[in-house]
Amino acid sequence: MLKKIFQKLLNKSGKNYEIDSRIPNLLIFYTLLHRFFMLIRGFLKTRKKVFIGSNTRIYNSSNIVFGKNITIGKQCEIDGFSYEKIVLGNCVKIGSFSTLTTTSHFSKYGKGLKMGNNSAIGDYTHFGASGGISIGDDVIMGSYISFHSENHNFNDTTKIIREQGVTSKGIILGNNIWVGAKVTFLDGSKIGNNCVVAAGAVVNSVFPDNVVIGGVPAKILKHIEE
């Protein structure tokens, strides 16, 4: 009975997979109980239907657009101070111990983050979103991912680097992408649709649709057949 209820809840939230028959009811019970407390916590913090883990802090939530069934894990820090809205689409998940920084220095107001529907990222993610990060729909990402959407200027030898300011191009990920663990995205990175980024890659350039990329720096490893 409990498994059927949980299956209906999953389907209602847009998850189309079938629960493994070996999953015990006790695990489903603990999951539902945990989600209930996350929902209560999310409503108290945002006044919206958002699932939020323990010890997570959200700043300037009025500048954040929450879709349906958003999950933000425990001990996250979400900075909503940006000149564009932070947009989290339906069924977005941000893993535990993750950080979103949008304004890292008072000399430059940050742009922010947009994540599309059904996109999820693992634990210990760092979103450096000062220069803007755009992530499409159905993007699945592992743990320890980092985004760095600005670069320090360094060409003026009469000044120290930290006083030369920054430049920003932003980071863009398309739709239907699988990103392995410990990938680093540098400013100006752009990934097309239907791509795979191998674990540990350092991405610093523009890539087309339907490719597998990997390496340091990342390069095309193979093309995915259409």
Residue pairs with C-beta under 8 A, 6 or more apart in sequence:
2 25
2 28
2 29
2 32
3 19
3 23
3 25
3 28
6 19
6 28
6 31
6 32
7 18
7 19
10 17
10 19
13 68
13 69
13 91
14 69
14 90
14 91
14 118
15 91
19 28
35 51
38 51
38 52
38 53
38 71
39 49
39 50
39 51
41 52
41 53
41 54
41 56
42 48
42 49
42 50
42 51
42 52
42 70
42 72
43 49
43 50
45 52
45 56
45 58
45 61
46 52
46 58
46 61
46 64
46 66
48 66
49 66
49 68
49 69
50 66
50 70
50 71
50 72
51 69
51 70
51 71
51 72
52 58
52 71
52 72
53 72
53 73
53 74
53 75
53 76
53 96
54 74
54 75
55 74
55 75
56 72
56 73
56 74
56 75
56 76
56 77
56 78
57 76
57 77
57 78
58 64
58 72
58 78
58 80
59 77
59 78
59 79
59 80
59 81
60 79
60 80
60 81
61 80
62 80
63 80
63 81
63 82
63 85
63 86
64 78
64 80
64 85
64 86
64 87
64 88
65 85
65 86
65 87
65 88
66 88
67 88
67 89
67 90
67 91
67 92
67 117
68 90
68 91
69 90
69 91
70 88
70 90
70 91
70 92
70 93
71 92
71 93
71 94
72 78
72 93
72 94
72 98
73 93
73 94
73 95
73 96
73 97
73 98
73 123
74 96
74 97
75 96
75 97
76 94
76 96
76 97
76 98
76 99
76 100
77 98
77 99
77 100
78 86
78 94
78 100
79 100
79 101
79 102
79 103
79 110
80 86
80 102
81 102
81 103
81 109
81 110
82 102
82 103
82 109
82 110
82 111
82 112
82 113
82 129
83 109
83 110
83 111
83 112
84 111
84 112
84 132
85 112
86 100
86 102
86 112
86 113
86 114
87 112
87 113
87 114
87 115
88 94
88 115
89 115
89 116
89 117
89 118
89 119
89 137
90 117
90 118
91 117
91 118
91 120
92 115
92 116
92 117
92 118
92 119
92 120
93 119
93 120
93 121
94 100
94 120
94 121
94 125
95 120
95 121
95 122
95 123
95 124
95 125
95 143
96 123
96 124
97 123
97 124
98 121
98 123
98 124
98 125
98 126
98 127
99 125
99 126
99 127
100 113
100 127
100 129
101 110
101 126
101 127
101 128
101 129
101 130
102 110
102 111
102 112
102 113
102 129
102 130
103 109
103 110
103 130
104 110
104 128
104 130
104 150
105 130
105 166
107 165
108 130
108 150
108 165
108 166
110 129
110 130
110 131
111 129
111 130
111 131
111 132
111 149
111 168
111 170
112 129
112 132
112 133
113 127
113 129
113 132
113 133
113 134
113 135
114 133
114 134
114 135
115 135
115 139
116 135
116 136
116 137
116 138
116 139
116 175
117 137
117 138
118 137
118 138
119 135
119 136
119 137
119 138
119 139
119 140
119 141
120 139
120 140
120 141
121 141
121 142
121 145
121 179
122 141
122 142
122 143
122 144
122 145
122 181
123 143
123 144
124 143
124 144
125 141
125 143
125 144
125 145
125 146
126 145
126 146
126 147
127 133
127 147
128 146
128 147
128 148
128 149
128 150
129 147
129 149
130 149
130 150
130 166
130 168
131 149
131 150
131 166
131 168
131 169
131 170
131 171
131 187
132 149
132 168
132 170
132 171
133 147
133 149
133 170
133 171
133 172
134 170
134 171
134 172
134 173
135 173
136 173
136 174
136 175
136 176
136 177
136 193
137 175
137 176
138 175
138 176
138 177
139 173
139 175
139 176
139 177
139 178
139 179
140 177
140 178
140 179
141 178
141 179
141 183
142 179
142 180
142 181
142 182
142 183
142 199
143 181
143 182
144 181
144 182
145 179
145 181
145 182
145 183
145 184
145 185
146 183
146 184
146 185
147 171
147 185
148 184
148 185
148 186
148 187
149 168
149 169
149 170
149 171
149 187
150 166
150 167
150 168
150 187
151 166
151 167
151 168
151 186
151 187
152 161
152 162
152 164
152 165
152 166
153 161
153 164
153 165
153 166
153 167
154 161
154 164
155 164
156 164
167 187
168 187
169 187
169 188
170 187
170 188
171 185
171 186
171 187
171 188
171 189
171 190
172 189
172 190
172 191
173 179
173 185
173 190
173 191
174 191
174 192
174 193
174 194
174 195
174 209
175 193
175 194
176 193
176 194
176 195
177 191
177 193
177 194
177 195
177 196
177 197
178 195
178 196
178 197
179 196
179 197
180 196
180 197
180 198
180 199
180 200
180 201
181 199
181 200
182 199
182 200
183 197
183 198
183 199
183 200
183 201
183 202
183 203
184 201
184 202
184 203
185 203
186 202
186 203
186 204
188 204
188 205
188 206
189 203
189 204
189 205
189 206
190 205
190 206
190 207
191 197
191 203
191 207
191 213
192 207
192 208
192 209
192 210
192 211
193 209
193 210
194 209
194 210
194 224
195 207
195 209
195 210
195 211
195 212
195 213
195 224
196 211
196 212
196 213
196 224
197 203
197 212
197 213
197 214
197 218
198 212
198 213
198 214
198 215
198 218
198 221
199 214
200 214
200 216
201 213
201 214
201 215
201 216
201 218
202 215
202 216
202 217
202 218
203 213
203 217
203 218
204 217
204 218
205 217
205 218
207 213
207 218
207 220
210 223
210 224
210 225
210 226
211 220
211 221
211 222
211 223
211 224
212 220
212 221
212 222
212 223
212 224
213 219
213 220
213 221
214 221
215 221
